[in-house]
């Protein structure tokens, strides 16, 4: 069994990175943004980028299918303005869906707020560096060594142990 099989990692570098959005989360984020005020697609792209941070900007190839899906579900509707640009607004059904998914929307917003803090706050530069070092060392180990299931378990155990220790740290406020 290869290391890729053990760790659920694909050989493609693009596949080894964690997805920025879990399934359905982009749709909820876009619906949330439109619920705050009617928006043009360009505004949605800017707003998503601002929320995610770290230089991220969704492509039109991501936003337009998302908008089409939300329209098909009747969560939003589009109106043409004087310049023949579509402006998107939320429907009552969309508001009800957001209300039902309120906890998920808050989780998405909180996750990206934390991500932005780590990327943008110089206070966290050492944490960001350490996280990148961990990811790089894991990639190198996986690419150049044939790990046994026991070694995979030991690595995962060390990472889990670090997570527990961090969560138990006393923080002064």
C-alpha positions in Angstrom: 0.0 0.0 0.0 1.5 3.4 -1.0 1.7 6.4 1.3 -0.9 8.2 -0.9 -3.3 5.3 -0.2 -2.6 5.4 3.5 -3.2 9.1 3.8 -5.9 9.5 1.2 -3.6 11.8 -0.8 -3.7 12.1 -4.6 -0.4 12.4 -6.5 -1.5 15.7 -8.1 -0.3 18.7 -6.1 -3.6 20.4 -6.6 -5.4 17.6 -5.0 -3.2 17.5 -1.8 -4.4 20.9 -0.6 -7.5 21.1 1.4 -10.4 22.6 -0.4 -11.1 26.2 0.6 -14.8 25.6 0.6 -16.6 22.5 1.7 -19.5 21.3 -0.4 -22.3 23.8 -0.5 -20.5 26.5 1.6 -19.8 28.8 -1.3 -23.5 28.8 -2.1 -24.4 29.6 1.5 -21.8 32.4 1.6 -23.0 34.0 -1.6 -26.6 33.7 -0.4 -25.6 35.3 2.9 -23.9 38.2 1.1 -26.9 38.8 -1.2 -29.2 38.7 1.8 -27.4 41.7 3.3 -28.1 43.9 0.2 -28.8 43.4 -3.5 -25.5 42.8 -5.4 -24.0 42.6 -8.8 -21.8 39.6 -9.6 -18.7 41.8 -9.4 -19.6 42.9 -5.9 -20.1 39.3 -4.9 -16.7 38.4 -6.1 -15.1 41.3 -4.2 -17.1 40.5 -1.0 -16.2 36.8 -1.1 -12.5 37.7 -1.6 -12.7 40.2 1.3 -14.3 37.6 3.6 -11.8 34.8 2.7 -8.7 37.0 2.7 -5.3 35.8 1.8 -5.5 37.1 -1.7 -8.3 34.8 -2.7 -10.7 35.9 -5.4 -13.3 33.5 -6.7 -13.5 33.2 -10.5 -16.5 34.0 -12.6 -16.5 30.2 -13.3 -17.3 29.7 -9.7 -19.7 32.6 -9.1 -21.9 32.3 -12.1 -22.8 28.6 -11.6 -23.4 29.4 -7.9 -25.8 32.2 -8.8 -27.5 30.0 -11.4 -28.0 27.3 -8.7 -29.4 29.8 -6.2 -31.8 31.2 -8.8 -32.9 27.7 -9.8 -33.6 27.0 -6.1 -35.6 30.3 -6.0 -33.3 31.5 -3.2 -32.4 34.6 -5.2 -33.8 36.5 -8.3 -32.1 38.8 -10.7 -33.3 42.1 -12.1 -31.7 44.1 -14.9 -30.7 47.6 -14.1 -30.6 50.6 -16.5 -27.2 49.4 -17.9 -28.6 45.8 -18.5 -26.5 44.4 -15.6 -28.1 41.8 -13.4 -28.5 42.7 -9.7 -29.3 39.8 -7.4 -31.7 40.0 -4.5 -32.7 37.4 -1.9 -36.2 35.8 -1.8 -38.3 34.8 1.2 -37.3 31.2 0.4 -33.7 32.2 0.4 -34.1 33.9 3.8 -35.8 30.8 5.2 -32.9 28.6 3.9 -30.4 30.9 5.5 -32.2 30.8 8.7 -32.2 27.0 8.6 -28.5 27.1 7.9 -27.6 29.9 10.3 -25.1 27.7 12.3 -23.3 26.7 9.1 -23.1 30.2 7.9 -21.6 31.4 11.2 -19.1 28.5 11.1 -18.1 29.5 7.6 -17.7 33.2 8.6 -15.8 32.3 11.7 -13.4 29.9 9.8 -12.5 32.6 7.3 -12.1 35.3 10.0 -9.6 33.0 11.7 -7.9 32.4 8.4 -7.6 36.1 7.7 -6.2 36.8 11.2 -3.5 34.2 10.7 -2.7 35.5 7.2 -2.8 39.2 7.9 -1.8 39.7 11.6 2.0 39.9 12.1 1.4 38.6 15.6 0.6 35.2 14.1 3.5 35.1 11.6 5.3 32.4 13.7 2.1 30.3 13.8 1.7 30.6 10.0 5.3 29.7 9.5 5.0 26.6 11.8 1.9 25.4 10.1 3.6 25.7 6.7 6.6 23.9 8.0 4.4 21.1 9.3 2.7 20.8 5.9 6.0 20.9 4.0 7.6 18.2 6.2 4.6 15.9 5.8 4.7 16.4 2.0 8.4 15.6 1.9 8.1 12.6 4.1 5.2 11.2 2.1 6.9 11.8 -1.3 10.3 10.3 -0.3 9.6 7.6 2.2 7.4 4.5 2.2 5.6 4.9 5.5 4.2 1.9 7.3 0.7 2.1 8.8 2.3 2.3 12.2 4.3 5.3 11.2 1.2 7.0 9.7 -0.6 6.4 13.0 2.4 7.8 15.0 2.5 10.9 12.9 -1.2 11.5 13.2 -1.0 10.8 17.0 1.7 13.5 17.3 -0.4 16.1 15.4 -3.4 15.2 17.5 -1.4 15.5 20.7 -0.2 19.0 19.6 -3.8 20.0 18.9 -4.9 18.9 22.3 -2.1 20.7 24.0 -2.8 23.9 22.1 -6.5 23.7 23.0 -5.7 23.3 26.6 -3.3 26.2 26.8 -4.2 28.9 29.3 -4.9 32.2 27.5 -4.8 35.5 29.3 -7.2 38.2 28.1 
